[in-house]
Every structure is written in structure tokens, then in C-alpha cells.
């Protein structure tokens, strides 16, 4: 269950970043900023679900009671406790098995390409070593540049040199690992595709800065003449129309781009400030003091009361299904409220929600009254009384 919640949060965060990029940044020729944003959009969703946000604890309404884990009395209790943990283990094992297989596939692809490059012939042009990888390319992998034959276009060579110079291969490693670990997240694939496209925009701008028209022709000339390798940068990377349009934008920047970028930076700065503010230690509020003065029994404390042992096991061993209710086939759910006093004693037990079966309510109250003393809760180091809610379900097999 914890893995499922983590994955749902991760997908939500990555979807949020993908939406921001899609609406605000995708058409702006600010390649360095876009690259950094997309890298953050891929990394942060893995981290943000792990952050503890204490401020959320203070957002609970002051009247809320601490609710304990629900107990089920009857024949179905054992089967339910055995089924869900087993199902959770099976789902987690299946997820990590697929992720492991995908990581092994990425490793195998890198080993295979490295082996192909090590066996390929090499030529040198203007001091740059080039691998001749028959039938593949043009492209780059890590710091290696490869072409399908010895015919090397100077514009394409400048493009691939830009990939190496900007160290785009480090981003590719991150993308492959992120997609393998979180293979269930569709937004990771979208962000990864956009980052690879930004790589192409950035390299296009570096290679076509002085000869825009000639470079655009070189792009079009490669449309039907290349084979691509997924873990490498391929010179021919769709969509070709977007690359040519972005090349024109990069060399003829709109006067409004700086204004747009400033507005985007302000939005991101505000979002980051909100996250930092949430994770900071919250200031003390007067509502706790007011509630403490108005009512000697609190809803929460710095240190909550603790049962000496496993409270669920103790309750399960002492609860019995009333015979009269069993014979009549009566079932129900009762919520018992009680107070753990400052001395640890259990007081004020009452059924805040009845099961509509008096015998079931009476059994729940009987067991709660018999509970031994707890270790009392503390607020600022002083023992205090705390409310608790205990839901108990009586269900026949």
C-alpha cells in the first residue's frame, strides 16, 4: 500500500511539471532553461513524495480524535489479514521485477553499443575521431560520434560535437534509469521525449547559427537516410518541422521571450517557496492553547499515549462475538470513544456510533473498559489526557 501511494504521488507531481512545460515553455527558444526545468521535472517527483510536511498535521480540525486501526471480530478476520498483506507483497514484487528487467535491458543496450563502437573503424576529421558504424547514424553516444559511412557532413558533425560538448549523454543515462524505475508513469515518458528534443534544439542552434538555410537543408536531407539507436543521440530526430521552426526562433528571438521567461521564473520561484514553507518547522499556534484551556482532554499531543505491547493483539484476544447476536445473524460496526488520562487510565468510554445491536455495543464497551493503563501522552513534557476513537466491526463468516 505504501508503494502504491508513493507511485500515485510521483505520477501526480510529474504530471504537474509536464503540464507547466506544455503550457508555458514548450515553444520558447530558451533551451538551457528548458533543459534544466525538464531535468528537475524528472528528478523532483521521485523526491517530493518522501518529504515530511509537518504543517499538514496542524491543518487537522481541532475536534478530530485519533482513530485507531479498525478491528474485525468474527470468522473473516483471519482471512482478511492474510489476504491483503500477501496481495501487497505480490504487487510490489511484480513491480520491482519489471523495473529490474528494464534496467537490465538498458545495461545490455549500452554494453552492445559500446561493443559495436569498439569494433568499428575510425577516421579523424579536424582532430575529431569518428566511428564508422555501418548502417547506423549519424549520431553520438557518450563522447563518441559515429556516422554510417565515411561521408561526413560538416553541419552534422558540428551538431554531434555540440551534443558531446553540452554533455547530453549524462541526461540520457538519467532518462533511461528514470523510465525503467518508474515505468508505470506516462508523464515520465513525455518529459523524457521533450528533453531529448531540447537536446536537438540546443545542438541545432549551435551548428546552424551562421548558416541557417544550409543547415535546414541538411536536416531535410537526412529524413530518409538514417537508422536510429534509442540510447544514443540521432541527428535525425522527429519532429523535423519543429526543429526547423525552433532553429529560426533561436536566431530571431522574439522581444517578448525575456518577459515570458521572467514570468515563468516568478511562478516557479513562488511554487518552490511554498514547498519550502510547508517543509519548515511550523510556528506554534494559539488554537492549541485555547483548546487546552477550554477542554482538559486534548485531541493531539507532542507525544501520543502508548499501549504497553500490541494493542490490536490484546483487543483481538479479549473480544468475543456475543452468542445471542451470532445466533440471530446480527452484524454491525461500532465506534467507541475513550480517553487515556494523564495517569494512563482508560476513562469515559462511550459508543459515539452505535451498531444498532445492543449486544455488540456492550461487548465493545466491555473490552475497552478492561484495557490496562497506557503510557500517558505528553505536551511540552507534561502528561495530558487524549481522546481516542476505536472502530470495531462484528461480521459473521
C-alpha positions in Angstrom: 0.0 0.0 0.0 2.8 2.4 0.8 4.4 1.7 -2.6 1.0 2.5 -4.3 0.6 5.8 -2.5 4.2 6.7 -3.4 3.7 5.9 -7.1 0.4 7.9 -7.2 2.1 10.9 -5.7 5.0 10.6 -8.1 2.7 10.4 -11.1 0.8 13.5 -9.8 4.0 15.5 -9.4 5.4 14.6 -12.8 2.0 15.3 -14.4 2.1 18.8 -12.8 5.5 19.5 -14.2 4.6 18.2 -17.6 1.5 20.5 -17.6 3.6 23.5 -16.8 6.1 22.7 -19.5 3.3 22.0 -22.1 1.5 25.3 -21.4 4.4 27.7 -20.7 7.7 26.5 -22.0 7.4 24.1 -24.9 7.5 26.8 -27.7 10.1 29.1 -26.2 13.7 29.0 -27.6 15.3 29.1 -24.2 17.0 25.8 -24.5 19.3 26.0 -21.4 16.4 26.9 -19.1 14.1 24.3 -20.6 16.8 21.6 -20.2 17.2 22.4 -16.5 13.5 22.6 -16.0 12.9 19.2 -17.6 15.8 17.6 -15.6 14.2 19.0 -12.4 10.8 17.8 -13.6 12.2 14.2 -13.9 14.2 14.2 -10.6 11.9 16.1 -8.2 8.8 13.7 -8.5 11.0 11.0 -7.0 12.0 13.1 -4.0 8.8 15.2 -3.2 6.7 12.2 -2.1 9.3 11.4 0.5 9.3 14.9 2.1 7.6 15.1 5.5 5.4 18.1 5.8 4.7 18.8 9.5 2.5 21.8 8.6 -0.2 19.4 7.4 -0.5 18.0 10.9 -1.7 21.4 12.1 -4.3 21.7 9.4 -6.5 19.0 11.0 -9.7 20.3 12.7 -9.3 20.7 16.4 -12.3 18.4 17.1 -10.7 15.4 15.4 -10.0 12.3 17.5 -7.1 10.0 16.9 -8.6 6.9 15.2 -7.1 3.6 15.9 -6.8 0.7 13.4 -10.2 -0.9 12.9 -10.7 -4.4 14.4 -12.9 -7.1 12.8 -14.5 -9.6 15.1 -15.7 -12.9 13.5 -14.5 -15.6 11.2 -13.5 -13.2 8.4 -10.8 -11.5 10.5 -8.1 -14.1 9.8 -8.7 -14.4 6.1 -8.7 -10.6 5.6 -5.5 -10.1 7.5 -3.8 -12.9 5.5 -5.1 -11.8 2.0 -4.2 -8.1 1.9 -0.5 -8.3 3.0 0.0 -11.2 0.6 -1.6 -9.2 -2.3 0.6 -6.2 -1.4 3.7 -8.3 -1.4 2.8 -9.8 -4.8 2.1 -6.4 -6.4 5.3 -4.9 -5.0 7.4 -7.9 -6.1 5.8 -7.7 -9.6 6.5 -4.0 -9.9 10.2 -4.3 -8.9 10.7 -7.4 -11.1 9.5 -5.4 -14.2 11.7 -2.4 -13.2 14.7 -4.7 -12.7 14.2 -6.3 -16.2 14.0 -2.8 -17.8 17.2 -1.8 -16.0 19.0 -4.9 -17.2 17.7 -4.1 -20.8 19.2 -0.6 -20.6 22.5 -2.0 -19.4 22.5 -4.6 -22.1 21.9 -2.0 -24.8 24.7 0.2 -23.5 27.1 -2.8 -23.5 26.1 -3.8 -27.0 26.5 -0.3 -28.4 29.9 0.1 -26.7 31.0 -3.2 -28.2 29.8 -2.1 -31.7 31.8 1.2 -31.4 34.9 -0.5 -30.2 34.9 -2.8 -33.3 34.0 0.0 -35.7 36.6 1.6 -38.0 37.7 5.1 -37.1 38.6 8.2 -39.1 39.7 11.6 -37.9 38.3 14.9 -39.2 39.7 18.2 -37.9 41.1 16.4 -34.9 37.8 14.8 -34.0 37.7 10.9 -34.0 34.7 9.5 -35.8 33.5 5.9 -35.7 32.2 4.4 -38.9 29.2 2.4 -37.8 27.8 0.7 -41.0 24.1 1.4 -41.4 23.7 3.5 -38.2 23.8 7.2 -37.7 24.8 9.9 -37.8 24.7 10.2 -34.1 26.6 10.4 -30.8 26.9 8.1 -27.8 28.6 9.3 -24.6 31.6 11.1 -26.0 31.7 9.1 -29.2 30.5 10.4 -32.6 29.5 7.9 -35.3 28.4 8.0 -39.0 27.0 5.3 -41.3 30.0 5.8 -43.7 33.0 8.0 -44.4 30.9 10.7 -46.0 30.8 13.3 -43.1 28.6 16.4 -43.5 30.3 19.4 -41.7 27.0 20.7 -40.3 26.0 17.3 -38.9 29.5 17.0 -37.4 29.1 20.3 -35.6 25.7 19.2 -34.4 27.1 16.0 -32.8 30.1 17.9 -31.4 27.6 20.1 -29.6 25.9 17.0 -28.1 29.3 16.0 -26.7 30.2 19.5 -25.6 26.9 20.0 -23.7 27.3 16.5 -22.1 23.8 15.5 -23.2 24.8 11.8 -22.7 24.5 12.3 -18.9 20.9 13.3 -19.4 20.3 10.2 -21.5 21.6 8.0 -18.7 19.2 9.7 -16.2 16.3 9.3 -18.7 16.8 5.6 -19.2 17.1 4.9 -15.4 14.1 7.0 -14.6 11.9 5.4 -17.2 12.9 1.9 -16.0 12.4 2.6 -12.3 9.0 4.4 -12.8 7.8 2.5 -15.9 4.2 2.9 -14.9 4.3 6.7 -15.1 3.2 8.0 -18.6 4.4 11.6 -17.8 8.0 10.4 -17.3 8.0 9.2 -21.0 6.6 12.6 -22.1 9.2 14.6 -20.2 12.0 12.3 -21.4 10.9 12.8 -25.1 10.7 16.6 -24.6 14.2 16.6 -23.0 15.7 14.7 -26.0 14.0 17.2 -28.3 15.5 20.1 -26.3 18.9 18.4 -26.8 18.3 18.6 -30.5 17.2 22.2 -30.4 20.3 23.1 -28.4 22.7 21.3 -30.8 20.8 22.7 -33.9 21.3 26.2 -32.6 25.0 25.6 -32.1 25.5 24.1 -35.5 23.2 26.3 -37.6 24.0 29.7 -36.0 25.8 31.1 -39.1 24.2 29.0 -41.9 20.6 28.6 -41.0 19.3 27.8 -44.5 22.1 25.4 -45.4 21.6 23.6 -42.0 17.9 23.3 -42.6 18.6 21.6 -45.9 21.0 19.2 -44.1 18.2 18.3 -41.7 15.8 17.5 -44.6 18.4 15.5 -46.4 18.6 13.1 -43.6 14.9 12.3 -43.5 15.1 9.0 -45.5 18.7 8.1 -44.9 19.2 7.1 -41.3 18.7 4.3 -38.7 18.4 5.4 -35.1 19.6 3.9 -31.8 17.3 4.7 -28.9 20.0 5.1 -26.3 22.1 7.5 -28.5 21.6 10.9 -29.9 20.5 10.6 -33.5 21.0 13.5 -35.8 17.6 12.8 -37.4 15.2 13.2 -34.5 11.5 13.9 -35.2 9.6 16.2 -35.5 11.7 17.8 -38.2 9.3 20.7 -38.7 9.6 21.7 -35.0 13.4 21.6 -35.2 13.5 23.9 -38.2 11.0 26.3 -36.6 12.9 26.3 -33.3 16.1 27.0 -35.2 14.6 30.1 -36.7 13.3 31.2 -33.3 16.7 30.8 -31.8 18.3 33.0 -34.3 15.4 35.6 -34.4 14.3 35.7 -30.8 11.0 37.5 -30.1 11.3 40.6 -27.9 8.7 39.1 -25.6 10.7 35.9 -24.8 12.5 37.6 -21.9 9.2 38.9 -20.4 7.7 35.4 -20.7 10.8 33.8 -19.2 10.7 36.2 -16.3 7.0 35.5 -15.6 7.7 31.7 -15.7 10.7 32.1 -13.3 8.5 34.0 -10.9 5.8 31.3 -10.9 8.4 28.6 -10.3 10.0 30.7 -7.6 6.7 31.1 -5.8 6.0 27.3 -6.1 9.4 26.5 -4.6 8.8 28.9 -1.8 5.5 27.3 -0.9 7.2 23.8 -0.8 10.0 25.1 1.4 7.5 26.8 3.7 5.5 23.6 4.0 8.5 21.6 5.0 9.7 24.2 7.5 9.0 23.7 11.2 5.6 25.3 11.8 5.2 28.0 14.4 3.1 27.4 17.5 -0.5 28.4 17.2 -2.7 29.8 19.9 -5.5 27.4 18.9 -3.8 24.5 20.8 -3.5 26.6 24.0 -7.1 27.8 23.6 -8.3 24.2 23.2 -6.3 23.1 26.1 -7.8 25.7 28.4 -11.4 25.1 27.2 -11.2 21.3 27.4 -8.8 19.4 29.6 -8.9 16.5 27.2 -6.8 17.1 24.0 -7.1 15.7 20.5 -3.4 15.5 19.9 -0.1 16.0 21.7 3.6 16.2 21.1 3.9 12.6 22.3 0.8 10.4 21.9 -0.1 7.8 24.5 1.3 4.3 24.0 -0.1 0.9 24.9 2.4 -1.4 26.6 2.6 -4.1 23.9 0.5 -4.6 20.8 -2.9 -3.1 21.4 -4.6 -4.8 18.4 -3.5 -8.2 19.6 -4.7 -7.5 23.1 -8.1 -6.3 21.9 -8.5 -9.2 19.5 -7.7 -11.8 22.2 -10.3 -10.3 24.6 -13.1 -9.5 22.1 -15.7 -12.2 21.6 -18.7 -12.4 19.4 -21.9 -12.2 21.5 -23.6 -15.6 21.3 -27.1 -14.0 21.1 -26.1 -11.8 18.2 -24.4 -14.8 16.5 -27.5 -16.9 16.7 -29.6 -14.2 15.2 -27.0 -13.5 12.4 -26.7 -9.9 13.6 -23.7 -7.8 12.4 -22.6 -4.2 12.8 -19.9 -1.6 13.2 -19.5 0.4 16.5 -17.1 3.2 17.2 -16.0 3.6 20.8 -14.6 6.8 22.1 -12.5 6.8 25.2 -9.9 8.9 26.9 -6.4 8.0 28.0 -6.0 10.1 31.1 -2.8 11.9 32.2 -2.2 8.9 34.6 -2.7 6.4 31.7 -6.1 5.1 32.9 -8.9 4.5 30.4 -11.9 6.6 31.1 -15.1 8.0 29.6 -15.8 5.1 27.2 -18.9 5.6 25.1 -20.3 4.4 21.7 -20.2 7.5 19.5 -21.6 5.4 16.7 -23.8 2.5 17.5 -24.1 -0.7 15.6 -27.8 -0.8 16.3 -27.3 -4.1 18.1 -27.1 -3.5 21.9 -25.2 -6.8 22.4 -22.4 -5.7 20.0 -22.2 -2.2 21.5 -22.0 -3.7 25.0 -19.2 -6.1 24.1 -17.1 -3.3 22.6 -17.5 -1.1 25.6 -16.8 -4.0 28.0 -13.4 -4.7 26.4 -12.4 -1.1 26.2 -13.2 -0.6 29.9 -10.9 -3.6 30.8 -7.9 -2.3 28.9 -4.9 -1.8 31.2 -3.3 1.6 31.7 -1.3 3.1 28.9 1.8 5.3 29.0 0.2 8.7 29.1 0.7 11.3 26.3 2.8 14.4 26.9 2.6 18.0 25.7 5.7 20.1 26.4 6.9 17.4 28.6 3.8 17.3 30.8 1.3 14.4 30.9 -2.1 15.2 29.3 -5.4 13.4 28.6 -6.0 12.4 24.9 -9.2 11.3 23.1 -9.2 8.1 21.0 -11.7 6.5 18.6 -11.7 2.7 18.2 -13.8 1.3 15.3 -14.9 -2.4 15.8 -16.7 -4.4 13.1 -18.6 -7.5 14.1 -19.0 -9.7 11.0 -20.0 -13.3 10.6 -18.3 -15.6 8.2 
